[in-house]
Amino acid sequence: MRWIASMVADVHRILTRGGIFMYPWDAREPGKPGKLRLMYEANPMSMLIEQAGGAATNGTQRILEVQPQGLHERVSVILGSKNEVERVTAYHQETPSA
């Protein structure tokens, strides 16, 4: 499905139709762990997805287990259908880091 560019709308579509939302880490910007803010973007959407039976990860650990280090901390996000998130996480772990 097409990316809408609104995380809330994209997560709503995932909850109603299934699928996966990804905003992964980018090797071109190694100093940035991701683009979405942990406290008020990644955590709330991860909670909704997990309550609906899905999964949410940053590629290495559950989003809801990430301990915040700052108010505006950014993280990578992979969330949606549990099977699809597990598949993408497996691919992510196979790929060597830059």
C-alpha angles and dihedrals in degrees: 000000000000122000109244097196092232113099093205092053092044092050090047089054090049091051092051101036107016128238138114138285118208134184099161131183113280119223089207088069104038093168092061115074091199144316105253120083114244100214102047107019112025100036099048094046092044090053091053093047094048092047087055091053099264132114137243126196142157090224095272107040142012112282091228090057095054109111109222116237095186142007095255098036113151128216141180114255133208112167140155137068110026094230094050094045090051090050094050091045090053090051090047092054092048093053113087116236119248 
